[in-house]
Amino acid sequence: EYNKRLRNSHNGASIVSGYTYVDHVSWDAYNESSDLGMQLELYK
């Protein structure tokens, strides 16, 4: 059960100045391009 959940997770992360930020964690189906706008705003 644990391995099945781990394989189906969707994660979005970014690295800024050597720090890693987790922007998105979900076990639901989603389109990664929908997070692009949010990640660009967070980068500014």
N, CA, C and O atoms as a Tinker XYZ file with bonds, in Angstrom:
   176  protein
     1  N      0.832000   -1.199000    0.000000    73     2
     2  CA     0.000000    0.000000    0.000000    64     1     3
     3  C      0.869000    1.252000    0.000000    63     2     4     5
     4  O      0.612000    2.175000   -0.772000    81     3
     5  N      1.890000    1.302000    0.848000    73     3     6
     6  CA     2.754000    2.482000    0.921000    64     5     7
     7  C      3.446000    2.728000   -0.413000    63     6     8     9
     8  O      3.480000    3.864000   -0.886000    81     7
     9  N      3.998000    1.684000   -1.029000    73     7    10
    10  CA     4.693000    1.847000   -2.302000    64     9    11
    11  C      3.751000    2.314000   -3.395000    63    10    12    13
    12  O      4.144000    3.106000   -4.252000    81    11
    13  N      2.517000    1.839000   -3.382000    73    11    14
    14  CA     1.544000    2.265000   -4.382000    64    13    15
    15  C      1.259000    3.757000   -4.241000    63    14    16    17
    16  O      1.193000    4.466000   -5.245000    81    15
    17  N      1.091000    4.243000   -3.018000    73    15    18
    18  CA     0.836000    5.672000   -2.800000    64    17    19
    19  C      2.052000    6.500000   -3.186000    63    18    20    21
    20  O      1.911000    7.574000   -3.769000    81    19
    21  N      3.231000    6.016000   -2.870000    73    19    22
    22  CA     4.444000    6.749000   -3.186000    64    21    23
    23  C      4.632000    6.878000   -4.688000    63    22    24    25
    24  O      5.038000    7.934000   -5.174000    81    23
    25  N      4.343000    5.823000   -5.422000    73    23    26
    26  CA     4.490000    5.867000   -6.877000    64    25    27
    27  C      3.490000    6.811000   -7.517000    63    26    28    29
    28  O      3.789000    7.391000   -8.561000    81    27
    29  N      2.319000    6.987000   -6.934000    73    27    30
    30  CA     1.278000    7.804000   -7.531000    64    29    31
    31  C      1.301000    9.250000   -7.068000    63    30    32    33
    32  O      0.408000   10.018000   -7.424000    81    31
    33  N      2.283000    9.638000   -6.295000    73    31    34
    34  CA     2.328000   11.025000   -5.840000    64    33    35
    35  C      2.881000   11.918000   -6.949000    63    34    36    37
    36  O      3.715000   11.502000   -7.754000    81    35
    37  N      2.394000   13.150000   -6.965000    73    35    38
    38  CA     2.856000   14.156000   -7.925000    64    37    39
    39  C      3.452000   15.296000   -7.112000    63    38    40    41
    40  O      2.794000   15.868000   -6.244000    81    39
    41  N      4.695000   15.615000   -7.403000    73    39    42
    42  CA     5.407000   16.618000   -6.629000    64    41    43
    43  C      5.981000   17.676000   -7.554000    63    42    44    45
    44  O      6.444000   17.373000   -8.654000    81    43
    45  N      5.946000   18.901000   -7.103000    73    43    46
    46  CA     6.581000   19.990000   -7.824000    64    45    47
    47  C      7.527000   20.704000   -6.885000    63    46    48    49
    48  O      7.133000   21.100000   -5.788000    81    47
    49  N      8.765000   20.872000   -7.298000    73    47    50
    50  CA     9.755000   21.515000   -6.433000    64    49    51
    51  C     10.621000   22.446000   -7.262000    63    50    52    53
    52  O     10.764000   22.271000   -8.472000    81    51
    53  N     11.195000   23.434000   -6.599000    73    51    54
    54  CA    12.109000   24.355000   -7.264000    64    53    55
    55  C     13.318000   24.572000   -6.362000    63    54    56    57
    56  O     13.241000   24.400000   -5.145000    81    55
    57  N     14.421000   24.949000   -6.968000    73    55    58
    58  CA    15.652000   25.230000   -6.231000    64    57    59
    59  C     16.020000   26.687000   -6.478000    63    58    60    61
    60  O     16.183000   27.110000   -7.622000    81    59
    61  N     16.149000   27.454000   -5.392000    73    59    62
    62  CA    16.495000   28.871000   -5.470000    64    61    63
    63  C     17.628000   29.124000   -4.491000    63    62    64    65
    64  O     17.484000   28.888000   -3.291000    81    63
    65  N     18.737000   29.597000   -4.992000    73    63    66
    66  CA    19.905000   29.920000   -4.163000    64    65    67
    67  C     20.321000   28.752000   -3.276000    63    66    68    69
    68  O     20.717000   28.949000   -2.127000    81    67
    69  N     20.232000   27.546000   -3.807000    73    67    70
    70  CA    20.655000   26.371000   -3.072000    64    69    71
    71  C     19.611000   25.792000   -2.131000    63    70    72    73
    72  O     19.849000   24.751000   -1.518000    81    71
    73  N     18.459000   26.444000   -2.004000    73    71    74
    74  CA    17.373000   25.939000   -1.162000    64    73    75
    75  C     16.319000   25.282000   -2.037000    63    74    76    77
    76  O     15.995000   25.785000   -3.113000    81    75
    77  N     15.788000   24.164000   -1.578000    73    75    78
    78  CA    14.743000   23.455000   -2.307000    64    77    79
    79  C     13.397000   23.774000   -1.674000    63    78    80    81
    80  O     13.221000   23.650000   -0.462000    81    79
    81  N     12.452000   24.185000   -2.509000    73    79    82
    82  CA    11.096000   24.506000   -2.067000    64    81    83
    83  C     10.122000   23.535000   -2.716000    63    82    84    85
    84  O     10.145000   23.345000   -3.932000    81    83
    85  N      9.275000   22.927000   -1.915000    73    83    86
    86  CA     8.236000   22.040000   -2.436000    64    85    87
    87  C      7.014000   22.905000   -2.708000    63    86    88    89
    88  O      6.417000   23.462000   -1.787000    81    87
    89  N      6.648000   23.011000   -3.990000    73    87    90
    90  CA     5.538000   23.859000   -4.393000    64    89    91
    91  C      4.222000   23.104000   -4.448000    63    90    92    93
    92  O      3.155000   23.693000   -4.272000    81    91
    93  N      4.294000   21.807000   -4.691000    73    91    94
    94  CA     3.059000   21.045000   -4.885000    64    93    95
    95  C      3.282000   19.595000   -4.480000    63    94    96    97
    96  O      4.257000   18.969000   -4.896000    81    95
    97  N      2.377000   19.068000   -3.671000    73    95    98
    98  CA     2.367000   17.644000   -3.330000    64    97    99
    99  C      0.921000   17.184000   -3.428000    63    98   100   101
   100  O      0.036000   17.749000   -2.786000    81    99
   101  N      0.690000   16.164000   -4.229000    73    99   102
   102  CA    -0.681000   15.690000   -4.417000    64   101   103
   103  C     -0.673000   14.231000   -4.829000    63   102   104   105
   104  O      0.277000   13.752000   -5.448000    81   103
   105  N     -1.728000   13.536000   -4.484000    73   103   106
   106  CA    -1.912000   12.168000   -4.954000    64   105   107
   107  C     -3.040000   12.114000   -5.977000    63   106   108   109
   108  O     -3.422000   11.032000   -6.422000    81   107
   109  N     -3.574000   13.271000   -6.351000    73   107   110
   110  CA    -4.616000   13.353000   -7.371000    64   109   111
   111  C     -3.972000   13.608000   -8.725000    63   110   112   113
   112  O     -2.862000   14.134000   -8.807000    81   111
   113  N     -4.670000   13.236000   -9.775000    73   111   114
   114  CA    -4.182000   13.517000  -11.124000    64   113   115
   115  C     -4.222000   15.028000  -11.359000    63   114   116   117
   116  O     -5.210000   15.682000  -11.026000    81   115
   117  N     -3.164000   15.575000  -11.925000    73   115   118
   118  CA    -3.149000   16.991000  -12.269000    64   117   119
   119  C     -2.188000   17.214000  -13.423000    63   118   120   121
   120  O     -1.331000   16.378000  -13.709000    81   119
   121  N     -2.343000   18.338000  -14.071000    73   119   122
   122  CA    -1.494000   18.709000  -15.193000    64   121   123
   123  C     -0.376000   19.603000  -14.661000    63   122   124   125
   124  O     -0.649000   20.665000  -14.101000    81   123
   125  N      0.861000   19.190000  -14.830000    73   123   126
   126  CA     1.993000   19.935000  -14.289000    64   125   127
   127  C      2.067000   21.356000  -14.837000    63   126   128   129
   128  O      2.530000   22.259000  -14.140000    81   127
   129  N      1.620000   21.569000  -16.066000    73   127   130
   130  CA     1.694000   22.909000  -16.652000    64   129   131
   131  C      0.766000   23.883000  -15.941000    63   130   132   133
   132  O      0.965000   25.094000  -16.036000    81   131
   133  N     -0.242000   23.388000  -15.232000    73   131   134
   134  CA    -1.133000   24.290000  -14.499000    64   133   135
   135  C     -0.409000   24.940000  -13.321000    63   134   136   137
   136  O     -0.843000   25.990000  -12.847000    81   135
   137  N      0.663000   24.354000  -12.844000    73   135   138
   138  CA     1.448000   24.930000  -11.750000    64   137   139
   139  C      2.488000   25.932000  -12.232000    63   138   140   141
   140  O      3.083000   26.635000  -11.415000    81   139
   141  N      2.719000   26.012000  -13.518000    73   139   142
   142  CA     3.789000   26.866000  -14.033000    64   141   143
   143  C      3.570000   28.328000  -13.669000    63   142   144   145
   144  O      4.512000   28.999000  -13.246000    81   143
   145  N      2.360000   28.836000  -13.822000    73   143   146
   146  CA     2.074000   30.232000  -13.483000    64   145   147
   147  C      2.351000   30.530000  -12.026000    63   146   148   149
   148  O      2.950000   31.558000  -11.708000    81   147
   149  N      1.923000   29.642000  -11.129000    73   147   150
   150  CA     2.157000   29.828000   -9.705000    64   149   151
   151  C      3.654000   29.815000   -9.400000    63   150   152   153
   152  O      4.135000   30.634000   -8.617000    81   151
   153  N      4.386000   28.895000  -10.011000    73   151   154
   154  CA     5.816000   28.810000   -9.754000    64   153   155
   155  C      6.545000   30.046000  -10.268000    63   154   156   157
   156  O      7.505000   30.496000   -9.642000    81   155
   157  N      6.111000   30.598000  -11.388000    73   155   158
   158  CA     6.723000   31.826000  -11.898000    64   157   159
   159  C      6.468000   32.999000  -10.962000    63   158   160   161
   160  O      7.363000   33.811000  -10.728000    81   159
   161  N      5.260000   33.095000  -10.427000    73   159   162
   162  CA     4.948000   34.170000   -9.488000    64   161   163
   163  C      5.766000   34.037000   -8.207000    63   162   164   165
   164  O      6.237000   35.039000   -7.669000    81   163
   165  N      5.940000   32.819000   -7.716000    73   163   166
   166  CA     6.738000   32.610000   -6.512000    64   165   167
   167  C      8.209000   32.929000   -6.752000    63   166   168   169
   168  O      8.917000   33.320000   -5.824000    81   167
   169  N      8.673000   32.765000   -7.983000    73   167   170
   170  CA    10.078000   33.010000   -8.304000    64   169   171
   171  C     10.398000   34.501000   -8.312000    63   170   172   173
   172  O     11.520000   34.896000   -7.992000    81   171
   173  N      9.414000   35.338000   -8.677000    73   171   174
   174  CA     9.653000   36.796000   -8.793000    64   173   175
   175  C     10.031000   37.432000   -7.498000    63   174   176
   176  O     10.259000   38.641000   -7.447000    81   175
